[in-house]
Amino acid sequence: RMSNPLALAAAALSGINTFSEYKWNSAISNYNAKIDDFKAQQAGYRAAAEEAKYRRNFGRFQGSFNAARAKNNVEDSGSSSWIAQDNAVTAEVDALTIRYNGELEKLGFQQSAAYNRAMATMYRRRAPLAALSSASGSYAGTSLITSNSPTSQSTGSSAATINYNFSS
């Protein structure tokens, strides 16, 4: 029995299409990983800038506070000193929280980039097998379903018999 050339062509196109789709998905995943790497870098820069800005602003506040104490002849002891120390500790905690939140954001983007790189690798490695599977499935599907029944031809019926002859 001869192979159907149209079925072979359809199977080949199916395989090529699947291979191209997997390669495209690999390229898109790599592109997304690069974007996530950039976002991670930007999150780190942004957190560092916000932390530095916060520390500068607190330094200004602390300078104003100390200037006001000096202007009013307030000694650097007692409740005034405790308030200054409490403000400094609170400001340090706030600055470290800004840094920590930035690191969490950065880590999220780094994890997303790693996932996208893994997906790109998976698509790239599976492309040949997926193409072969798609082509063989497409060919098997078109070559195994034949219209052998004389009644289907004479009556115009769309009934088909499935021919499981794998030796041809």
C-alpha positions in Angstrom: 0.0 0.0 0.0 1.4 3.5 -0.9 1.6 6.4 1.5 -0.6 9.3 1.0 1.6 12.2 -0.1 -0.9 14.8 1.2 -0.9 13.0 4.6 2.9 13.0 4.6 3.0 16.7 3.8 0.5 17.5 6.5 2.4 15.5 9.0 5.7 17.3 8.0 4.0 20.7 8.3 2.6 19.7 11.7 6.0 18.7 12.9 7.6 21.9 11.6 4.9 24.0 13.2 5.3 22.3 16.6 9.1 22.6 16.4 8.8 26.3 15.6 6.3 26.9 18.4 8.6 25.3 20.9 11.6 27.3 19.7 9.5 30.5 19.9 8.4 29.7 23.4 12.0 29.1 24.4 13.0 32.5 22.9 10.1 34.3 24.7 11.0 32.6 28.0 14.6 33.8 27.6 13.4 37.3 26.8 11.2 37.3 29.9 14.1 36.1 32.0 16.2 39.1 30.8 13.4 41.5 31.6 13.1 40.0 35.1 16.9 40.3 35.6 16.6 44.0 34.7 13.7 44.4 37.0 15.6 42.7 39.8 18.6 45.1 39.3 16.3 48.1 39.2 14.5 47.0 42.4 17.9 46.8 44.1 18.9 50.3 42.9 15.5 51.7 43.9 15.7 50.2 47.4 19.2 51.6 47.9 18.1 55.0 46.7 15.0 55.0 49.0 17.1 53.9 52.0 19.7 56.7 51.3 16.9 59.3 50.9 15.3 58.2 54.2 18.7 58.4 56.0 19.3 61.9 54.6 15.9 63.1 55.7 16.4 61.6 59.1 19.8 63.3 59.3 18.2 66.6 58.5 15.5 66.0 61.2 18.2 65.0 63.7 20.2 68.1 62.9 17.1 70.3 63.4 16.3 68.5 66.6 19.8 69.0 68.0 19.9 72.6 66.9 16.6 73.3 68.7 17.9 71.7 71.8 21.1 73.8 71.7 19.1 77.0 71.0 16.9 76.4 74.0 19.8 75.4 76.2 18.5 71.8 76.7 21.1 69.5 78.2 21.9 66.3 76.4 20.5 64.1 79.2 17.2 62.9 80.5 14.1 62.7 78.4 15.6 64.8 75.6 18.4 62.3 75.2 16.1 59.4 75.4 13.9 60.9 72.7 17.0 61.5 70.5 18.1 57.9 71.0 14.6 56.5 70.3 14.4 58.5 67.1 17.8 57.2 66.0 16.9 53.6 66.7 13.5 53.9 65.0 15.1 55.6 62.0 17.6 52.7 61.7 14.8 50.1 61.9 12.9 52.0 59.2 15.9 52.3 56.9 16.7 48.5 57.3 13.0 47.7 56.6 13.3 49.7 53.3 16.4 47.7 52.4 14.8 44.4 53.3 11.6 45.1 51.3 13.8 46.0 48.3 15.7 42.7 48.7 12.4 40.8 48.8 11.3 42.5 45.6 14.6 41.8 44.0 14.5 38.2 45.0 11.0 37.8 43.5 12.3 39.0 40.2 15.4 36.8 40.4 13.2 33.8 41.0 10.9 34.7 38.1 14.0 35.0 35.9 15.3 31.6 37.0 11.9 30.0 36.3 11.8 31.6 32.8 15.3 30.3 32.0 14.2 26.8 33.1 11.2 27.0 30.9 13.3 28.2 28.0 15.6 25.2 28.5 12.7 22.8 28.7 11.1 24.2 25.5 14.5 24.0 23.6 15.2 20.4 24.7 11.7 19.2 24.0 11.3 20.8 20.6 12.7 17.9 18.5 10.7 15.2 20.3 7.5 17.3 20.3 7.9 17.9 16.6 8.4 14.2 15.9 5.5 13.3 18.1 3.3 15.9 16.4 4.3 14.7 12.9 3.9 11.0 13.7 0.5 11.6 15.4 -0.7 13.7 12.5 0.4 11.1 10.0 -1.0 8.2 12.0 -4.3 10.0 12.4 -4.7 10.6 8.7 -3.4 7.3 7.4 -5.2 5.0 9.8 -8.7 6.4 9.2 -9.8 5.3 5.7 -13.1 5.1 4.0 -13.1 1.4 2.8 -16.8 0.8 3.1 -18.6 0.6 -0.3 -21.8 1.9 1.4 -20.1 5.1 2.5 -19.2 5.9 -1.1 -22.5 4.9 -2.7 -24.9 6.4 -0.1 -22.8 9.5 0.6 -22.6 8.5 4.2 -19.6 9.8 6.2 -19.1 6.5 8.0 -15.5 5.4 8.1 -13.8 2.3 9.3 -10.5 2.4 11.2 -7.8 0.3 9.7 -5.3 -0.8 12.3 -2.8 -2.3 9.8 0.6 -1.1 11.0 2.6 -3.3 8.7 2.3 -1.2 5.6 
